[in-house]
Amino acid sequence: MIPHPEGGAFAHPVTTGIILATLAVLAVSGLAILWLSRSGRAKPEFRRELWLRWASWCVLLPLMLGPVLIGRAATIAAVTILSLACYREYARATGLFRERLLSAVVVLGILAVNFAALDHWYGFFVALWPLTACLLGVCTIPLDRPAGYIQRTALAILAFMLFGAGLAHLGYMANDPGYRPLVLLLLTAVALNDVAAFTCGKLIGGPKLLPATSPNKTISGSLGAVLVTTTLVALVGAAIFRGTPLANPVWLVAMGALVSVAGQAGDLLLSSIKRDLGIKDMGTVLPGHGGVLDRFNSLLLVAPAVFHLVQYFVGFGTTAPIRTITG
């Protein structure tokens, strides 16, 4: 179990610190964009892009941080909604929405795995990944349509792996009484990881990382992101996991590197999908960012990777009631 002081949502100093730091960054960035607009130091198109991104963050941050502060059920509900929104964009972009039976099974799988998280039923939670994959493999066979079977089934299994089994790990973390600082750290760290990669890449330049997959990413940006994110996660993680086996500096640095590398891998995974489909963004719901999936792609791999690292050393919700609904 993650160590936590008794009290409400802001009982842990890391929780308070992350919220205050996030609000400060939002305020400072807004003032900086205002200064650029008033001084005329940036082109109108660039200023408009900055304002759109800033306004989107003003909406996104309460939706991201609010449920975590409210409590366990709200956090799992928010992850469920996020998972369904990501799948909707993926299904429309890939055409999988036309396969109604497969889409129905994916959606039911997403709902089931998040229900298992809400029930705090770990055995059912981990079993749903292979069970749902098997169901997706056989559900369309009775339709007697062998043509295109591999493509549509693979698309559906990948969808559940990413948006069901993957993202649901973030919600399952809420079963631990001390989940808030860790979940908030992951949400802010993946955002910082993107910013650090962009900033280091622009300042240092150099060879491209994977030009065919993501033309704007550089090796220097990727390494800079690893350095910045690893440092942040290791330092904040030391305060979160104090007194546990995970407080060892070696493992804290490993966790920080894992967050950065998995976050970048999630971003490149989505870039590969978009390049294959020949599209720039997965949606337009978030002005300046693209779609929901464009914004939260890093969490797809970070959530399960960090979950199992922490599960190995500390465990999640080991003292909390299990099977709270079905038991």
C-alpha positions in Angstrom: 0.0 0.0 0.0 1.2 3.5 -0.8 2.0 5.4 2.5 -0.5 8.2 3.1 -1.4 10.5 6.0 -4.9 10.6 7.4 -7.2 13.3 6.1 -9.0 14.5 3.0 -8.0 15.0 -0.6 -5.1 17.4 0.2 -3.7 15.4 3.2 -0.6 14.5 1.3 1.8 17.4 0.6 2.6 16.1 -2.8 -1.0 16.4 -3.8 -1.1 20.0 -2.7 2.2 20.8 -4.3 1.1 19.3 -7.7 -2.2 21.2 -7.7 -0.6 24.5 -6.8 2.3 24.0 -9.3 -0.2 23.2 -12.1 -2.3 26.3 -11.4 0.8 28.4 -11.2 2.0 27.1 -14.6 -1.4 27.7 -16.1 -1.5 31.3 -14.8 2.1 32.1 -15.9 1.6 30.7 -19.4 -1.6 32.7 -19.8 0.3 35.9 -18.8 3.1 35.0 -21.2 0.8 34.5 -24.1 -1.0 37.8 -23.2 2.4 39.5 -23.3 3.2 38.0 -26.7 -0.2 39.1 -28.0 0.1 42.7 -26.7 3.8 43.1 -27.8 3.2 41.7 -31.3 6.3 39.6 -31.0 4.6 36.6 -32.5 2.6 36.0 -35.7 -1.2 36.1 -35.4 -1.5 32.5 -36.4 1.0 31.4 -33.8 -0.7 33.6 -31.1 -4.1 32.1 -32.0 -2.7 28.6 -31.7 -1.2 29.4 -28.3 -4.6 30.8 -27.0 -6.4 27.7 -28.3 -4.0 25.4 -26.5 -4.2 27.4 -23.3 -8.0 27.5 -23.4 -8.1 23.8 -23.9 -5.9 23.2 -20.9 -8.2 25.4 -18.8 -11.0 22.9 -19.6 -8.9 19.8 -19.5 -7.1 20.3 -16.2 -10.3 20.4 -14.1 -11.6 17.4 -15.9 -8.3 15.5 -15.3 -7.5 16.6 -11.7 -11.0 17.0 -10.4 -12.1 13.3 -10.3 -8.8 12.4 -8.7 -9.4 14.8 -5.9 -13.1 13.8 -5.5 -12.4 10.1 -4.8 -12.0 6.5 -6.0 -15.3 6.1 -7.8 -15.0 9.4 -9.6 -11.5 8.6 -10.7 -12.5 5.2 -12.2 -15.6 6.8 -13.8 -13.4 9.4 -15.4 -11.0 6.7 -16.7 -13.9 4.8 -18.2 -15.2 7.9 -20.0 -11.7 8.6 -21.3 -11.3 5.0 -22.5 -14.6 5.1 -24.4 -13.8 8.5 -25.9 -10.4 7.2 -27.1 -12.0 4.1 -28.6 -14.6 6.2 -30.4 -11.9 8.3 -32.2 -9.9 5.1 -33.0 -13.0 3.3 -34.3 -14.0 6.2 -36.6 -10.4 6.7 -37.9 -9.9 3.0 -38.6 -13.4 2.2 -39.8 -13.8 -0.3 -37.1 -17.1 1.3 -36.1 -18.6 -0.4 -39.1 -18.0 -3.8 -37.5 -20.8 -3.4 -34.9 -20.4 -6.8 -33.2 -16.6 -6.3 -32.7 -17.2 -2.7 -31.5 -19.9 -3.9 -29.1 -17.5 -6.5 -27.6 -14.7 -3.9 -27.2 -17.1 -1.5 -25.5 -18.4 -4.2 -23.2 -14.8 -5.2 -22.5 -13.9 -1.6 -21.5 -16.9 -1.4 -19.2 -16.2 -4.8 -17.7 -12.5 -4.1 -16.9 -13.4 -0.8 -15.3 -16.1 -2.5 -13.4 -13.5 -4.9 -12.1 -11.4 -2.0 -11.0 -14.4 -0.4 -9.2 -15.1 -3.7 -7.5 -11.5 -4.0 -6.5 -11.5 -7.6 -7.9 -7.9 -8.0 -9.2 -8.3 -11.6 -10.4 -11.2 -10.6 -12.7 -9.3 -7.5 -13.7 -6.3 -9.3 -15.0 -8.3 -12.2 -16.5 -10.4 -9.9 -18.7 -7.5 -9.1 -21.0 -7.1 -12.7 -22.3 -10.8 -13.5 -22.0 -11.8 -10.5 -24.1 -9.1 -11.1 -26.7 -10.4 -14.7 -27.1 -14.0 -13.4 -27.4 -12.9 -10.9 -30.1 -11.2 -13.7 -31.9 -14.3 -15.8 -32.2 -17.3 -13.5 -32.1 -17.4 -12.8 -35.8 -16.8 -16.4 -37.0 -20.5 -17.3 -37.0 -21.1 -14.4 -39.5 -19.2 -16.6 -42.1 -17.1 -13.6 -43.4 -13.5 -14.9 -43.6 -12.5 -12.1 -45.9 -10.9 -9.3 -43.8 -11.0 -11.4 -40.6 -7.4 -10.8 -39.6 -7.5 -7.1 -40.1 -10.8 -6.4 -38.3 -10.0 -8.8 -35.4 -6.5 -7.4 -35.0 -7.8 -3.8 -34.9 -10.4 -4.8 -32.2 -7.8 -6.6 -30.0 -5.4 -3.7 -30.3 -8.2 -1.3 -29.3 -9.1 -3.3 -26.2 -5.4 -3.7 -25.3 -4.8 0.0 -25.4 -8.1 1.6 -24.3 -9.5 -1.2 -22.1 -6.8 -3.2 -20.4 -4.2 -0.4 -20.7 -6.0 2.7 -19.4 -8.0 0.8 -16.8 -4.7 0.4 -14.8 -4.9 4.1 -14.1 -8.3 3.7 -12.6 -7.4 0.6 -10.6 -4.7 2.6 -8.8 -7.5 4.5 -7.0 -8.3 1.4 -4.9 -5.2 2.3 -2.8 -6.0 4.9 -0.1 -2.8 6.7 -1.1 -3.5 6.9 -4.8 -3.9 10.6 -5.3 -0.2 11.8 -5.3 0.8 9.0 -7.6 -2.0 9.4 -10.1 -1.5 13.2 -10.2 2.2 12.7 -10.6 1.6 10.5 -13.7 -0.8 12.9 -15.2 1.6 15.9 -14.9 4.7 13.9 -15.7 3.4 12.7 -19.1 2.4 16.3 -19.9 5.9 17.5 -18.9 7.5 14.7 -20.9 5.9 16.1 -24.1 6.9 19.7 -23.3 10.4 18.7 -22.5 10.8 16.7 -25.7 9.5 19.6 -27.8 11.6 22.2 -26.0 14.9 20.3 -26.0 14.3 19.4 -29.6 13.8 23.0 -30.6 16.7 24.3 -28.5 19.3 21.6 -29.4 18.1 20.3 -32.7 20.1 17.5 -34.4 19.1 14.3 -36.1 15.5 13.2 -36.3 14.4 10.3 -34.1 12.0 8.5 -36.4 11.4 10.9 -39.4 8.9 8.6 -41.2 6.9 8.1 -38.1 7.1 11.5 -36.4 9.0 14.1 -38.5 9.2 16.7 -35.7 10.8 14.5 -33.0 14.5 14.6 -32.5 17.0 12.4 -30.7 18.0 15.4 -28.5 14.4 16.0 -27.6 13.8 12.4 -26.7 16.9 12.2 -24.5 16.1 15.6 -22.9 12.6 14.4 -22.0 14.1 11.3 -20.4 16.4 13.4 -18.3 13.8 15.9 -17.2 10.9 13.5 -16.6 13.2 11.0 -14.8 14.4 13.7 -12.4 10.9 14.9 -11.6 9.4 11.5 -11.1 12.4 10.3 -9.0 12.3 13.4 -6.7 8.5 13.4 -6.2 8.4 9.6 -6.0 10.8 9.7 -3.1 8.2 11.8 -1.1 5.4 9.5 -2.2 7.1 6.1 -1.5 9.1 7.1 1.6 9.6 4.1 3.9 8.8 1.5 1.2 11.1 -0.7 -0.9 10.4 1.5 -3.9 12.1 4.5 -2.1 15.4 3.1 -3.2 17.0 5.7 -5.5 17.8 3.1 -8.2 14.2 2.1 -8.4 12.9 5.6 -8.3 15.2 6.6 -11.3 14.0 3.4 -13.1 10.4 4.4 -12.5 11.1 7.9 -13.9 12.8 6.6 -17.0 10.0 4.1 -17.4 7.4 7.0 -17.4 9.4 8.9 -20.0 10.2 6.0 -22.3 6.7 4.5 -22.1 5.1 8.0 -22.6 7.2 8.6 -25.8 6.5 5.0 -27.0 2.7 5.7 -26.6 3.0 8.9 -28.6 5.0 7.1 -31.3 2.5 4.2 -31.3 -0.3 6.7 -32.1 1.9 8.5 -34.7 2.4 5.1 -36.4 -1.3 4.5 -36.5 -2.0 8.0 -37.9 0.8 7.8 -40.6 -0.6 4.4 -41.7 -4.1 5.9 -42.0 -2.8 9.1 -43.6 -4.3 11.5 -41.1 -2.8 14.3 -38.9 -5.1 14.1 -35.9 -7.5 11.5 -34.5 -10.1 14.2 -33.8 -10.9 17.9 -33.4 -12.7 18.0 -30.1 -9.7 19.7 -28.3 -8.8 23.0 -30.2 -5.0 23.2 -30.6 -4.5 19.6 -29.5 -6.5 17.5 -32.0 -8.6 14.7 -30.5 -8.8 13.2 -27.0 -6.5 10.3 -28.1 -3.9 12.8 -29.4 -3.7 14.3 -26.0 -3.7 11.2 -23.8 -1.8 8.7 -26.0 1.2 8.7 -23.5 -1.0 7.2 -20.7 -1.8 4.2 -22.8 1.5 2.5 -22.0 2.6 4.5 -18.9 -0.5 3.4 -16.8 0.1 -0.4 -17.0 3.9 -0.1 -16.9 3.9 2.0 -13.7 1.1 0.0 -12.2 3.0 -3.3 -12.3 6.2 -1.7 -11.1 4.5 -0.3 -8.0 2.4 -3.5 -7.6 5.6 -5.5 -7.4 7.3 -3.4 -4.8 4.4 -1.9 -2.8 1.1 -3.3 -3.9 -2.2 -1.4 -4.5 -5.0 -1.4 -2.0 -3.6 -4.3 0.0 -5.5 -3.1 3.1 -8.6 -1.9 1.3 -11.8 -4.0 1.1 -11.9 -6.2 -2.0 -14.9 -7.2 -4.2 -16.9 -4.3 -2.8 -19.8 -4.8 -5.2 -19.8 -8.6 -6.0 -18.5 -9.8 -2.6 
